[in-house]
Amino acid sequence: MRAMQVTEQVTGSKNGLILTPAEVARPVPTADEVLVRVCAAGVTPTELLWYPTTHTTAGEPRLAAIPGHEFSGVVELAGENVKGFAAGDAVYGINDWFADGATAEFCVTRPEWIAAKPAVLSHGEAATVPIGALTAWQGLFFKAKLQAGERILIHGGSGAVGLFAVQLAARHGATVIATASKHNAALVQQLGAATVVDYRSERFEDYAKDVDVVFDTVGGETLQRSWTALRPQGRMVTIAADAEGQSEPRVKEAFFIVEANGAQLLEIGKMLDAGSLRTFINASVPLEQAPLAYANEAPNRQGFGKTVIEIVNA
């Protein structure tokens, strides 16, 4: 099958890494796994530097990993122990971070990590959903335990996670204050934010005081400044990569990593089909342009949502 692999290059690429096209063996599912013919894969540019991309589960250097762990496609083969899915089913979901991903014509996943693709979405649209929507869902309702009537500050309200966080928080009955660029402010407000702060020209501290929850997707100085926006006993949640290795106890406590969950994807899919939740493609590129997508250089970007790689027309 055709795939893109992460390889090392001394010069000419960011962080010494580059995506290289390759012909590799099609993966073979076990009796408990599902083989998916990938139609589209979501792009998380920082994934090229994630520990599971560069290391095996045993901690050894990992070579030639295939990135892209969220996808939409069609079941090609279901293992003999798999229940609920069969060849020909349209699905979307996530696969293991340490496994080869979906920037390829096929990938292997587990039945508990996928769900039926929302009928109203194209495969490209569906591929924007799994990581972003699950991160927002789990961060808001399981990590922060957001309640109706609470006030929440969401950083990066027009990003791949922030767009879902704004919608889900507002739908849950929270009052949402979100940061975004001026270009995307109207969209974020339309999705449910009561207040949108232009992070380039305004200080969120002037708008967000004594909030119950901060949901941070940015990290760095933004995260550090956000502690003052919380009320006493308020809750901080961050998914920013630079927070993962922090030794500061409160940052370590606030950080979390999304987990694959097919049952939650099923509920999210119902909301998407009902029109009560929306998703957005930032840009779409074919497989051969995957390096541009991972370098944030895909053409015709609209400036919000997630970039996807279209692998098979379906």
Secondary structure by P-SEA (a helix, b strand, c coil): ccbbbbbbbcccccccbbbbbbbbccccccccbbbbcccbbbbccccccccccccccccccccbbbbbcbbbbbbccccccccccccccccccccccccccccccbbbbcccccccccccccaaaaaacaaaaaaaaaaccccccccccbbbbbcccccaaaaaaaaaaaaaccbbbbbbcccaaaaaaaacccccccccccccccccccccbbbbcccccccccccccccccbbbbbccccccccccaaaaaabbbbbbbaaaaaaaaaaaaaccbbbbbcccccccaaaaaaaccccccccccbbbbbcccc
